[in-house]
């Protein structure tokens, strides 16, 4: 079901209706729904569609491509291609014999077709540059879950595909409100709180939500997804990285180094923790992980980009590192985890990440959607000489009207009651922020909680509050 994909559908349909040849790249995280989006948006209009073979050899890729050509109507007496240049020559024949007004070619999981020592990319470049780009009736759509590969080989290709793309589209995970719409359409009967709890574990990946069954509680759903004997997501961590990166080893080391760090780590700290070499290749791996949504790079308020920190952001990856890095061996593990310290620690961190994934909704609630802002975090070390005790705010929004929102995110199962100790902690952190940054901007304390604040004298010190219902709105 295409829920919340109106802009993506419009993008694809507009590309099809243009009067000149179109070469479109579609990318996004594994399981995010790229293929189903393209197939549903352009249903019945494909002249040719083909998907690469996962971990297939060059010969297997060519054989599968030949079979797809035959299925699409290429004359049966055509000989099987010996290389990719011959394969794309056969594709040209298929296109030439088509009577469709627009010839739509969809190559899915293109990175899988690019095997070692293959000539696939050179053949694709030649196909487009020497023939396809001159046609006014052709739309070529290429797609892959290997986001880093797409960026290097297609989107930022410095060879013969340089500046040849006519469009690119990143398919992003669902937001909370899109998950709510999906749940309603499938009659799953989850409450807003339950949707939030599930989102904290699996994020907004449609495939994971498709696996959820009617009539199960959140705990039963989590057990069925991750811990049951035939749990469909038990091996998802390994599958996810294998599908995204051809050599996932170094990427997994970086993710592991960030998994237990709430505030994140600097580039040099990651290098020290992983033992990897701090080269340009390492920088590319960080960029790859960020482009896939696994991590985020953020700068501390008032500091230069060289002081950036990296945080693990993907909800499912975070969940795996907390609960499945070592298999618990209990098929009802989640049902037995209620209110345990391990669950409380994870929930606090996962809620913070959920909030960071919904900054647009936070800004909308604060009434600053149209205001120029700088979104950052704040971290300062202890400095007794200057009266700084050492503090952190995970989210700081500096507005063009010289106002700063300092956001404190607190997870609670009910209304959050600000205690005296929490009030003193927040006040101390605010003082640290003012002293360390020497800001003259107006300071606004904002508390983000699932169910709002329980009113008491300390709640009156908070300038504004944001609750789950605010995060679950469209922007």
Secondary structure, 3 states (H helix, E strand, C coil): CCCCCHHHHHHHHHHHHCCCCEEEEEECCCCCCHHHHHHHHCCCCEEEEEECCCCCCHHHHHHHHHHHHHHCCCCCCCCCCCCHHHHHHHHHHHHHHCCCCCEEEEEECHHHHCCCCCCHHHHHHHHHHHCHHHCCCEEEEEEECCHHHHHHHHHCCCCCCCCCCCEEEECCCCCHHHHHHHHHHCCCCCCHHHHHHHHHHHCCCHHHHHCCCCCCCHHHHHHHHHHCCCCCCCCHHHHHHHHHCCCCHHHHHHHHHHHCCCCCEEHHHHHHHHCCCCCHHHHHHHHHHHHCCCEEEECECCCCHHHCEEEECCHHHHHHHHHCCCCCCCCCCHHHCCCCHHHHHHHHHHHHHHHHCCHHHHHHHHCCCCCCEEEEEEEECCEHHHCECCEEEEEEEEECCCEEEEEEECCCCCCEECCHHHHHHHHHHHHHHHHHHCCCCEEEEEEECCCCEECCCHHHHCCEEECHHHHCCCC
